[in-house]
Amino acid sequence: MKNTLKNIAWLSGAIGIVMMILGVISVIAGGVLWNHMWSNYFYPAYNFLLLGIFLFLASMVSKEPKA
């Protein structure tokens, strides 16, 4: 379970970072990239990064039963 949570957390963080990079490219390109404003990239990126942080915390706190 811990490995699954960590993998999902890394995936969520990677999606957030990619969206942040797209937002920075959008700002440099004049505020619009692929017909989306820069804020359409940053706001979901914050949510993905926050989800990744909480999933890492969940993996640290979770206790697996001994087999």
C-alpha positions in Angstrom: 0.0 0.0 0.0 2.8 2.4 0.8 4.5 1.9 -2.6 1.2 2.4 -4.3 0.6 5.7 -2.5 4.1 6.9 -3.2 3.8 6.0 -6.9 0.5 7.9 -7.2 2.1 10.8 -5.3 5.0 11.0 -7.7 2.6 10.8 -10.7 0.5 13.6 -9.3 3.6 15.7 -8.6 4.8 15.1 -12.2 1.5 16.1 -13.7 1.6 19.3 -11.5 5.1 20.2 -12.6 4.3 19.6 -16.3 1.2 21.9 -16.0 3.4 24.5 -14.2 5.8 24.4 -17.1 3.0 24.8 -19.6 1.7 27.7 -17.6 5.2 29.4 -17.7 5.4 28.8 -21.5 1.9 30.3 -21.7 2.9 33.5 -19.9 6.0 33.8 -22.1 3.9 33.3 -25.2 1.7 36.2 -24.3 -0.8 34.7 -21.8 -2.5 32.3 -24.1 -1.3 28.8 -25.2 -3.5 26.4 -27.2 -6.4 28.7 -26.7 -6.2 28.6 -22.8 -5.2 31.4 -20.5 -2.2 30.9 -18.2 -4.4 30.5 -15.1 -5.9 27.3 -16.6 -2.5 25.7 -16.1 -1.5 27.0 -12.7 -4.6 26.5 -10.7 -4.9 22.7 -11.4 -1.2 22.3 -11.0 -1.4 23.6 -7.4 -4.1 21.0 -6.8 -2.0 18.2 -8.2 1.0 19.2 -6.2 -1.1 19.5 -3.0 -2.6 16.1 -3.7 1.0 14.7 -4.1 2.0 16.2 -0.8 -1.0 14.7 1.0 -0.4 11.3 -0.6 3.3 11.3 0.6 2.1 12.2 4.1 -0.5 9.3 3.9 2.2 6.9 2.9 4.4 8.0 5.8 1.6 7.7 8.4 0.0 4.5 7.2 0.8 1.4 9.1 0.9 -1.9 7.2 -0.1 -5.0 9.1 2.6 -7.5 9.7 2.3 -10.7 7.6 
